[in-house]
Amino acid sequence: MDPLFADIGNSTIKIARLVNGSVERLSYTDHQSAPSDFLSSVRLLSNVGMSLTKQRERFGDCPSVHDLLKRLPLNLAYTHPKQLGQDRIAVMMAAWSYDNIKIQKRGSFAAIDFGSCVTTDIVDSKGKHMGGNIDLGLLWRLRAAHNFSENLPMVDMEDSVPDVDGFLANNTLRALDVGIVSGFLRQQINHIKICFEQYGVERVFLTGGQSSWIGRFLPKEDLREIIVDEDLVIRGLNDIFTLG
């Protein structure tokens, strides 16, 4: 049986495996609802949203990314590597392995993960992690506007009509859409541009639940390589696991 991997986020647990190179999701639930039979079969996990005590209760002695840092071919920039998010490490590992498997040539890259927060990390062609940054994700921005005000509604992403060039609106809901959602998209487009032009990366990897959505709004005339894969954390866990 192919090994199972767990991506523990701030509110959800994704359990998946790789089958012939494709990610097969077996469970995607909140922390309380994850099936116990899957939890007991997980071979490696990334945990950014669960206490260590709770992790051990649910997953037993299953190792995490932080337990296997010495296996990694990457030279992490953080002075204390265990302060670097396990999901970020897994995503970088997946991008590094992608270069070797798909292209058979190492190249510098940026890895951007669109989750509760947006994380960016840059790695050079020799596997040296140059550093990264963390910003608020789109959903948290929308929730903040709604929760910390008396009268601002919550924007439903299914009803949102993003316009990268939009700037003005004539009602409150549309003003939030244009200001927060479209503003977020403009920020990410510029963010990717900085990775290419200021840091000279050869390709940018987008991952996380909103990565495919973000990809729809990227300039079509930009021929630089942008790779979208929502499951890079799972792929990275598999890559770390197979290092032995």
N, C-alpha and C positions, 0 to 999 in steps of 0.2 A: 504494500500500500504506500502511496506517495505520502511523505511527511506533511503534517498540518502545521500551519503558522498562524499566529494571532497578532493582529494590529489593534492595540488597545488605545483608543482615543480618549478625549475628555468626557464623552458621554456614550460612546458606542464601542462594540467589539466586533471586529471583522475576523472571521476564521476562514482560511482558504488554503488551497494547495495548487501546485503547478502540475498540469497534466499535458505532456507533450509540448511544453513551452507556453501553454496558455493558462491563465489564472482561473481557477474554478472556485467561486465563492460558495462556501457551505453554510455560512451563517453570518447575518449582519443584524445585530440587535443592540439594545441598550445593555448596560453593564449587568443588570439583574436578570435579564432574560436569556442569556447565552446558554445553549444546551450543555449540560454537564458532561455528557459523553464525548462531545467535541473538545471541551476544555481539557479533559484528562488525556487526550491524545495529541495535544499540541507539543511540538518538538522544540520550537524557538519562538520567542515573542518580542514584540516592541511595545513598551508601556510608557505612555506619557500622561495617563489620566486616572490611574488607580494607585492607591497606597500600596506599599510593599507588603504590608500585612494582609490586605485583601487579595493581592496578587497570589500570595502563597496559599491562602485559603482556597482560591478558585483553581489555580494552576499547579499547586504542589511545588516540586523542585524544578520545574521547567526553567531552563536558562533564558536569560534575556540578552539583548544585544550588548548591554554594558558588561555582562559576564564574559563576553568573548572578544573584547577589544583587541587582545593580543594577536588574534587571527588575521586582523584586517590588513590589507596591503596599502591602506590609506594612512597618510601622516596627518592626523587631526590637528587643527590650529589651536584648539582650546588648551589652556594651561592645565586644566583639570578636565580631561575628556569625558568623565562621567556626568559633567554638567551639560554636555551637548545632548540634545534630545535623541532618543533612540530611533525615532521615526526619521529624523534628519540623517542619521548615520546610515540607516537601511536604504534610504532613497539615494544617497551618494554612492553606496555600494552597487546598487542596481544600475545606476548610470555608468559607473566605471566598468562594470561587467558588460554592459551593452556595447560599449566602445570596443571591447576585446572580441566579443562574440559576433556582432553584426558587421563591424567595420574592419576588425583585425588591425586596428591602428589606434593607439591611445591619443586622445585629444582633450584639450581643456573644455570644461563644461560648467554650466550653471544648472542647479536643480532647484526648482520652485515648487513648493507643496502648498496647495490651496485647501486648508482645513479651517478649523476654528480660528487659527492664526495662519498668516501667510509666511512661510519660511523660505529663505533663499540661501544657498551655499554655493561657493565657487571652488572648483578643484582644477589644478593645472595638469598638464599632460604626464607628469611624473607621479601623480597621486598625492600631491601636497594640497591639503585643504587650506585655502587662503583666508577663510572666515565666512561669516554669513550675517544675516539680519532677520529680525522677527517683526511682523506688523499685524495689525488686527485684520481678521478675515471679514468678508462681506456681511455674513449673517450677524456677526457680533456688532458690526457698525449699525446695522439696521435695528437690532434689538436695543442698543444703547440709546439711539434717538427716540425709540418708542418708550422704553422703560424709565428713562430719566427726564421725561417731559410729561406734562399733563394732557396735551392735546394732539401730539403727533401720532398718527396711525402706524401700524406695522405694515411694511410693504410685503406683499405676497409675491415671491419670486416667480410664481407661475403666471401672475398677471403683469409682471414687469415687462416694459417695452424699452430695453436699453438703447440708447442712441449715443454713440461715442462722440458725435459732434454736437449733441444737444446741450443747451446751457440754461435756457429759460423755460418756465412752466407757468400755467395759469390756474393751478389748484394745488393744494397741499400734498396730496398723494403723488401727483406727477412731479412736484418740486423735489420730493424725497428721492424719487426714481432718477430724475436727472442729476440731482446733486450727489447722492450717495452711490447709486448703482453705476451710473455712467461715469461719475468721477472715479470710482474704483477701477473701472475698465481702463480709463485713460491712464491712471497711475500704473497699472500692470503693463500696458503697452510701452510706457516710458521706461519702466523697470527693466523689461526685457531688452530694450534698446541700450540701456546703460551696460547691461551684461555683455552685449556684443561689442559696443563701440568703446566703452571706457576700460573694460577688463579683457577684451579681446578673446572671449570664449569662442570655441568653434561650433558649439551647439548648446541649445537650452532644452532642458527636460521639464515638462509641466506634469504634475501629478496631483492626486487628491480629488475629492468629489466634484469640485467645480472646474477641473482642468479642461474637460471637453467643452464646457460652456464658454470658458475664457477663450479657448482656441478658435471659436467661431467668429470672434471679433478682431482677431489679429489681422493686420494689413495683408491683403492677398499679394501685394507686389513685393513683399519682403521674402526674398528667396533664401535667406539664411535658414539653417536647419533648426527647426523646432519640433520636438518629439513629444507627443501627448500620450500618456499612459496612466490611467487612474490608479493602478495597482503597483506602483514602484516600491512601496513599503514591503508588500508581500514578496515581490521579486527579489528585493534586497535581502530579506530574511532567508530566502532559499539560497541565495548566493553565499551568504555568511555560513549557513548550515553546511553547505557542500565543501567548504574549505577544510573540514575535518577537525 
